[in-house]
Amino acid sequence: MTGKKIIANLLLLLSITGLNGYFSRIQAVVSDDEWTTIRRIEGERHNPRLIESLTSDITAKIRLKENTNIVFYYQSILCKLLGDSFDISSINFSDKTSYKKEFFATLIYRILAHKIDNNLPINPEVSSCISDFLTQKVITKPDDFINFNDMDKVNIIRICLICNEHYILDRTTLSNALEIIKSFVIKNGAPPKLLITLAKIPNIDTHQRIATLDKALTALNNLGRPPDDPQRIEALIALGEIPGPQQSTYGVECLKRVIKALPENDPQRIKALIALGNIPGPQQSTYGVECLKRVIKALPENDPQRIKALIALGKIPYNTDEQIKALNEAIKALNNLHRPPNDPQRIEALIALGKIPYNTDEQIKALNEAIGALPENDSQRIEALIALGNIPYNTTDERIKSLNEAIKALDNLHRPPNDPQRIKALIALGEITGPQQSTYGVECLKRVIKALPENDPQRIKALIALGKIP
């Protein structure tokens, strides 16, 4: 590459990343080899694999404790490429001790969010880095958690949430980190933003979740925040999205407060209307359906939120014809947007079609389309396999094959014995009529009974199914 080309690319890079004024400071303190690497990165900025390459380089260097200036540069450029607002001026490139653990918390959250949003695999280096980080900075030294600023505490919790949802870390490490974070907040208190994020932690007791969000709302009241304050809106929507009986009263009330506080087409107001449509119970046939129809009517045909509302409407068992129409309309809009066959919303719509008891052949076709579009161990594929195994008019052999394939995928993902999808598959196998009930079906139901606590509704369902086997 010629000197002029290097300078041209460098100027382009600076204009995009906002690194003006800092680049010369980097050059002054890095080695010749490191500067060569920087120039290579700068020259390859348009390479679509750049972010993945940078991620691997950064995580490998941090894991090896190589806190050099080149790592600072990597982190800075990657955060900028990912759209992060981290202020690079806070890094003193002439002082290697200025490497901040807080910066890594922000960076690793951005890396995870980027990978999840773009359906990219989580490479082992990233998983190892997260595990080391949580172990060293949260689990073995819980008092260190207080030294993170509030935004970094929020990002650490977000990292844990993503890792939990996508099974990125081993459950012991994740559980220990979350317990320490919860204990810290209970002991020391926390600002509203941290409380709201904390309330999204999985396996937290429903009453504790509600109490945490209510505490955040009280704090916002004390601060004099207005009804349309973004944090207040986030807390109210989170309350409305909590599953359980309270949704028919307090949750609905919270979502109505959001709707009242925001203008008609505000994205958060749309989100609240969709949440109202997703609340289970008798109100879905009236107010919930009405809310979703308001969203559908207000937004343009291919708007992503309108598609989300159409899919939500298609899942409500209120009118089979309207459900099918809504789901097909959502799929048509996704086609208009040129979404790929494995698009999560398309898969969600296909699975919803497969669960509507209207036409066995059409149900099987929709579910097989979803299954064929996804990799073997994908969570949505597992859901589609379980749905296929629950179609009563499908052949017994096909049902058993689908459910066993789902269980195999759950085994590959190391899901625990009480995993909800595993429980659904095992109960479905136990409920299939036929000679196999005397052996394999009984065994499946016994595994459910053993895995769940005494009064769990799914355990009771398994006990009833077991009692029906002749």
ABEGO torsion letter per residue (X at the ends): XBAAAAAAAAAAAAAAAGABGAAAAAAAABBAAAAAAAAAAAAAAABAAAAAAAAAAAAAAAAAGBBBAAAAAAAAAAAAAAGBABBAAABBAABAAABBAAAAAAAAAAAAAAAAAAGBBBBAAAAAAAAAAAAAAAAABAAAAAABBAAAAAAAAAAAAAAAAAGABBAAAAAAAAAAAAAAAAAAEBBAAAAAAAAABBGBBAAAAAAAAAAAAAAAAAAGBBAABAAAAAAAAAAAABBEAAAABAAAAAAAAAAAABBAABAAAAAAAAAAAABBEAAAABAAAAAAAAAAAABBAABAAAAAAAAAAAABBABAAAAAAAAAAAAAAAAAAGBBAABAAAAAAAAAAAABBABAAAAAAAAAAAAAABBAABAAAAAAAAAAAABAABBAAAAAAAAAAAAAAAAAAGBBAABAAAAAAAAAAAABBEAAAABAAAAAAAAAAAABBAABAAAAAAAAAAAABX
